[in-house]
Amino acid sequence: MVNAYLARYTAGSQGGSPSPGEPGSSALDETGYAQLQHGSATIGVNVLEAQGVLMVFSPIMTVPLSGREAFYRRLLELSFITTSDAAFAIDKARNEVVVRCLRRLSALDYEEFEDIVATVSQVADTWDDALLREFRGG
């Protein structure tokens, strides 16, 4: 089902069909992962079969070394409403802030899939540079 949604999404938005696992791929690789490019945002699409969920995410920045309390508070405040159905999270293994959205695979339709990808990419595009400026002084 997710492979069909990926193929439809990439055909409609990019007009190409890269190989599975490549950026912009229209199919999940053997681990259940595909990567899309949406504007300046890199979007990961990951089927977590054991949990029965789809996770769509986009890396934003590494966790800053200083000012973490203020940083974490800002992420939580933004995640309350500003991020819509998405939320900020920390990828512990990579020490990286991501925007992510989780949905149950059962009853997931294409329109919801498309909306999730659009929401994650829009939030990532909006907040990646802003958070870097605010917490890295860049």
N, C-alpha and C positions, 0 to 999 in steps of 0.2 A: 504494500500500500504506500509506504513512504517513498519507495523508489519511483512509483508512478507519479506521486506528487512532485518529487524532485525533477523528474523528466519534464513534466508539464510546466513547472516553474521556470526552469532554465530555458526551455524552448520559448516560453513567452517573454522572458526578460532579457535573454542574452543571445538567443538564436543559434547557439552552438551545442555540441555535446561532447565534452571532454571525457577522458577515460575515468573509470571509478577511482576515487581516492585523490584525484587531481583537483586543484582549485576550480570551482565552478562545475564540479562533477554532477552528472545527472543520475548517479547511482551510489548507494552506500558501498563502502569497502567491506572486507571480511569482518571488521570489528564493529560494523554498524555505524560508520562515520562518513560524512561527506562535507565538503567545504564549498561555500558559495562566496562570491564577491558581490556586494551590494553597495554601490557608491564607494566610499572610502573604507567601509566596514567589511572585515572578513567574518563570515558567519559560519559557525560550526553547527552541523545538524547531526545529532547523535541519538540513535535508538538504543535505549537502555532496556533491553528485552527482559532481563530478570525482574525489573521493577515495573515493566509494562508502561513505560513513559517515553515520550519524545522530549529531548532537551535541545533547544536552539540557543546558542550563545555567541557572544562576540567579545574577544579580549579588548580591554580598554587601556590598561597601564599596569606597571608593577606597583606593588604596595610601597608607599613611601617609607623611608627609614625613620623620619621624624614626623611629629605632629599626627601620630596615628589616631589618637582619641578623636580629634577634630575631624580627621579624614573619615573614620568609621561612622561618626555621627552624621556627617554630610551624606554619606552613601545611604544610611538608614532613612534619613529625612527624604531624600530623593525617591527612594524605593516605596515610600508610603503612597504617593499618588502620581508624581511626576513621570514615572517610568511606565505608566499604564499597566498592562498585564505582565510586564517584565520586571525584573528586580536586579539590583547589584548583588554580586556574590564574590567570594574569594576562592580562587582555585589554589588550594594549599600546596599542591605538588609543584606548581609553577610560581607561587607567590605573586599571583596576578589577579587583578580585578577584572571581572567579566560582567556583562549584562546577560542575563539568562531568563529563559521562560521554559517551564515544564508543563506538559500536557499528557494526559492519559492517551494511550494509543487507541483504546477502544472508542469507537464513535468519532474519531478525529476525521473531519472532512477537509476537502482541499481548501475551501475558503478560510477555514480556521488556520490551516498550515500556512497559507499565504499571509494572513494577518499576523501570525506569530513572527514570521521572518521579517515582515515589514516593520513591526513594532521594535524588535530587537535591533535591527539595522538603524532605524531612526533614532532610537535612544543612544546607541553607540556613536552615531555620527554627531549627535547634539552634544554629548557629554564628554567624549574622549579628550578633545582639545581643552574644553573648559576645566575639567578636573586636573589636567596636567598643568595648566596655567595657575590654577588656584593652589595646588599642593606641591608643585615643583618650581614654581616661580618662573616658568617658561613662557 
